Structures are given as structure tokens and as C-alpha cells.
Amino acid sequence: MADLFWLTRAQIRRIAPLFPLSHGVPRVDDQPVVSGILHVIRNGLCWRDAPAAYGPHKILYNRFVRWSLLGVFNRIFAGLAGRAGEPERLMIDATHLKAHRTAASLLKKGMFPAVWGAPRAA
């Protein structure tokens, strides 16, 4: 249990005003759910591989999808970044991923019409 990621109660209180209001049934405690979502994303896990201490993986997944569509995580990140004020240093990450050689054929097949300008493949 020591290697699990947990947000503190103070951290949860700081971001709680950005959470959407629950309608009807009160939702499950936010601390383990949000901590579990961050743990899964930070470690690159599948939702099923989330430790049981965070609760059922289905709750983690559903909350992540629902809140992502509502823009909750964007508001949280923007709110946390905005409180810090003007940064004294900016950094650029030069990480890149190589595409597989067959990825170029997706453009030729019209899979990305907005990029290529070709009609969509049938």
C-alpha cells in the first residue's frame, strides 16, 4: 500500500470547488477515486489493473470519462496553473514518438480528410 498515490485532504479541498455537483444519489468519496484516476494515468495502467484500495475500476473509469467530457480535469489543471502566477521559467519538451512505417498509408487511404484534403475512404 505504500506505493499507492494518494491526494491529501487539503489537496482535495483545494480542487473540490471545481468538481461538478452530484445530482440525486450522492457520489462516492472523491479522494480515493481522484487518487485512483491519477495513479492509473501516472503509471500507464489499464483501468482493470487499478489497485482495489481506490475502489472498483469501473467507478474510476466512469468518473474519468464523464468528467473528461465535462471538462472538469481541464478546469482543475487551469485552476492550479493559474494560482501560481507568472512562471519564471518555461520549458519545452522535445519528446517525440516514431510512427510505424504503415502509418503513412492512413493519409493515402483518406482516414484523416481534414489533414489530407482527400475524401473519406469508403
C-alpha positions as CSV (number, residue, x, y, z in Angstrom):
1,M,0.0,0.0,0.0
2,A,3.0,2.3,0.4
3,D,3.5,2.7,-3.3
4,L,-0.1,3.9,-3.9
5,F,-0.6,7.6,-4.9
6,W,-2.9,9.5,-2.5
7,L,-4.0,13.1,-2.7
8,T,-4.2,14.6,0.8
9,R,-7.4,16.0,2.2
10,A,-6.0,19.5,1.8
11,Q,-5.3,18.9,-1.9
12,I,-8.9,17.5,-2.4
13,R,-10.3,20.6,-0.6
14,R,-8.3,22.8,-3.0
15,I,-9.8,21.3,-6.2
16,A,-13.2,20.3,-4.8
17,P,-14.9,23.6,-5.9
18,L,-14.1,22.6,-9.5
19,F,-16.0,19.3,-9.2
20,P,-19.4,19.1,-10.7
21,L,-22.4,18.9,-8.3
22,S,-23.9,15.5,-7.8
23,H,-27.5,15.1,-8.9
24,G,-29.7,12.7,-7.0
25,V,-27.6,9.9,-5.4
26,P,-24.5,11.3,-3.6
27,R,-21.3,10.1,-5.3
28,V,-18.6,8.0,-3.8
29,D,-15.9,9.7,-1.8
30,D,-13.8,11.8,-4.1
31,Q,-10.3,11.3,-2.5
32,P,-9.8,7.6,-3.4
33,V,-11.5,8.0,-6.8
34,V,-9.4,11.0,-8.0
35,S,-6.3,9.5,-6.5
36,G,-7.0,6.2,-8.3
37,I,-7.5,8.0,-11.6
38,L,-4.2,9.9,-11.2
39,H,-2.5,6.6,-10.2
40,V,-3.7,4.8,-13.3
41,I,-2.7,7.6,-15.6
42,R,0.6,8.2,-14.0
43,N,1.6,4.6,-14.2
44,G,0.1,3.9,-17.6
45,L,-2.1,1.1,-16.3
46,C,-5.3,-0.4,-17.7
47,W,-8.3,0.5,-15.7
48,R,-8.7,-3.1,-14.6
49,D,-5.3,-3.0,-13.1
50,A,-6.1,-0.2,-10.7
51,P,-5.4,-1.3,-7.1
52,A,-8.5,-2.3,-5.2
53,A,-7.7,0.3,-2.5
54,Y,-9.1,3.0,-4.9
55,G,-12.4,1.3,-5.3
56,P,-13.9,-0.6,-8.2
57,H,-12.1,0.1,-11.5
58,K,-15.5,0.7,-13.2
59,I,-16.1,3.7,-10.9
60,L,-12.7,5.1,-11.7
61,Y,-13.2,4.7,-15.5
62,N,-16.8,6.1,-15.5
63,R,-15.8,9.1,-13.4
64,F,-12.8,9.8,-15.6
65,V,-14.8,9.6,-18.8
66,R,-17.7,11.6,-17.5
67,W,-15.5,14.4,-16.0
68,S,-13.3,14.5,-19.1
69,L,-16.3,15.1,-21.3
70,L,-17.5,17.8,-18.9
71,G,-14.0,19.5,-18.9
72,V,-13.5,19.1,-15.2
73,F,-9.9,18.0,-15.5
74,N,-9.1,20.9,-17.8
75,R,-10.6,23.3,-15.2
76,I,-8.6,21.7,-12.4
77,F,-5.3,21.9,-14.3
78,A,-6.0,25.5,-15.4
79,G,-7.1,26.5,-11.9
80,L,-3.9,25.0,-10.4
81,A,-1.7,26.5,-13.0
82,G,-3.3,29.9,-12.7
83,R,-2.8,30.2,-9.0
84,A,1.0,30.1,-9.3
85,G,1.2,33.4,-11.2
86,E,3.6,34.2,-13.9
87,P,6.3,31.4,-14.3
88,E,9.9,32.5,-14.0
89,R,11.0,29.7,-16.4
90,L,9.3,28.0,-19.4
91,M,10.4,24.6,-20.6
92,I,9.8,22.8,-23.9
93,D,9.7,19.1,-24.1
94,A,11.3,17.6,-27.2
95,T,10.0,14.1,-26.7
96,H,8.7,12.6,-29.9
97,L,7.3,9.2,-31.0
98,K,8.2,7.4,-34.1
99,A,5.3,6.3,-36.3
100,H,5.2,2.8,-37.7
101,R,6.0,2.7,-41.4
102,T,2.5,1.8,-42.2
103,A,1.1,4.9,-40.6
104,A,1.8,7.0,-43.7
105,S,-0.7,4.9,-45.7
106,L,-3.6,6.1,-43.5
107,L,-3.3,9.5,-45.1
108,K,-3.3,8.0,-48.6
109,K,-6.5,6.0,-47.7
110,G,-8.2,9.2,-46.6
111,M,-8.5,8.3,-42.9
112,F,-7.7,11.9,-42.0
113,P,-9.5,14.0,-44.6
114,A,-9.1,17.3,-42.7
115,V,-5.3,16.9,-42.8
116,W,-5.0,15.4,-46.3
117,G,-7.9,17.1,-48.0
118,A,-9.0,13.8,-49.7
119,P,-12.5,12.4,-49.5
120,R,-13.0,9.9,-46.7
121,A,-12.4,6.2,-47.6
122,A,-15.5,4.1,-48.0
